[in-house]
Amino acid sequence: MQRRDFLLAAGAIAALSFVPRVAQDVWNRVATEYPPAGGLSDAELVLVSAVADTIIPRTDTPGATDVGVPAWVNFIVAEYYTSAERAIFLGGLDEIDTLAIDTLGAPLAMNATEGRERVIAIIERPSVYERFVDRLEDSQRFSQMITNFLHWSVVERLMIPFAKRARAYSRLKALIVHGYFTSERVQKDVLRTVILPGNFDGAAPMPHGHEMGGA
C-alpha cells in the first residue's frame, strides 16, 4: 500500500470519532491566537511533538509537526477536556516519558527515531500487566479476589502506570491523526480536497437574466 493510500484510510477512520466543526474551529484558533491558558507545558508539548513526528513523520508528504498538529492538540486539551480528563491525560504523558527513561535512559524527545519507535511499540503491544489492569477494572469479582491477597496500594503501584500511559497514548494518537487530516495543508496537498470558496446559500438572490425560465 502506498503511504498516501494508508494516510487516506487512517484519516477516514480517525474522522469518525470527532466533530468536524470542532476540528476546524480549533485550526482557526491555532492560526490566529496565542497558545491557550491551562494547556500543555513546554515539556509536554515537546513530548507530544516527538510522538506526533514518530507516528506521522515527514516523507514525501509533510509530517505532523510540519502542519502544526502539536499546537492543535494543545488547544483541544486546554479547552475541550474537563479538568479530570486533562489530569488523567497529562499523568499518562508523564508515564510515557518515564517508560522512555527506563527503556532508553532519556525522555522520549531526546532519543532518535529508532528509540522513539521502540518505546511506542512497547506501549502499543498489550502487556500482561495491562491485560491484568483491564480485568481488574472489568470484573469486580476478580478485583476482590486479588485484593484479598494483596493490599490495593501494592496492586495500584505495580499496575496502574501501565494503564495510564496506554490510555494517554491511545487518545494522543487519535488526536494526532485527526488533527493531521483536518489541517488545511494536508487537505489540499495530501488528500487533494477541493475546498470551495464561500458558503452555499440556497436563498441567495440570482443575477438579473439568470432566473429560471428567463431568456
SULJOJO-V176065 format. One record per residue. N is the residue number from 1. BURIAL is I if it has 9 or more other C-alpha atoms within 8 Angstrom, else O. Layout:
N,BURIAL
N,BURIAL
This chain:
1,O
2,O
3,O
4,O
5,O
6,I
7,O
8,I
9,O
10,I
11,I
12,O
13,O
14,I
15,I
16,O
17,O
18,I
19,O
20,O
21,O
22,O
23,I
24,I
25,O
26,I
27,I
28,O
29,O
30,I
31,O
32,O
33,O
34,O
35,I
36,I
37,O
38,O
39,I
40,I
41,O
42,O
43,O
44,I
45,I
46,I
47,I
48,I
49,I
50,I
51,I
52,I
53,I
54,I
55,O
56,I
57,I
58,I
59,O
60,O
61,O
62,I
63,I
64,I
65,I
66,O
67,I
68,O
69,I
70,I
71,I
72,I
73,I
74,I
75,I
76,I
77,I
78,I
79,I
80,O
81,I
82,O
83,O
84,O
85,O
86,I
87,O
88,I
89,I
90,I
91,I
92,I
93,I
94,I
95,I
96,I
97,I
98,I
99,I
100,I
101,I
102,O
103,O
104,I
105,O
106,I
107,I
108,I
109,I
110,O
111,I
112,O
113,O
114,O
115,I
116,I
117,I
118,O
119,I
120,O
121,O
122,O
123,I
124,O
125,O
126,O
127,O
128,O
129,O
130,I
131,I
132,I
133,I
134,I
135,I
136,I
137,O
138,O
139,O
140,O
141,O
142,I
143,I
144,O
145,O
146,O
147,I
148,O
149,O
150,O
151,O
152,O
153,O
154,O
155,I
156,O
157,O
158,O
159,I
160,I
161,I
162,I
163,I
164,I
165,I
166,I
167,I
168,I
169,I
170,O
171,O
172,I
173,I
174,I
175,I
176,I
177,I
178,I
179,I
180,I
181,I
182,I
183,I
184,O
185,O
186,I
187,I
188,I
189,O
190,I
191,I
192,O
193,O
194,O
195,O
196,O
197,O
198,O
199,O
200,O
201,O
202,O
203,O
204,O
205,O
206,O
207,O
208,O
209,O
210,O
211,O
212,O
213,O
214,O
215,O
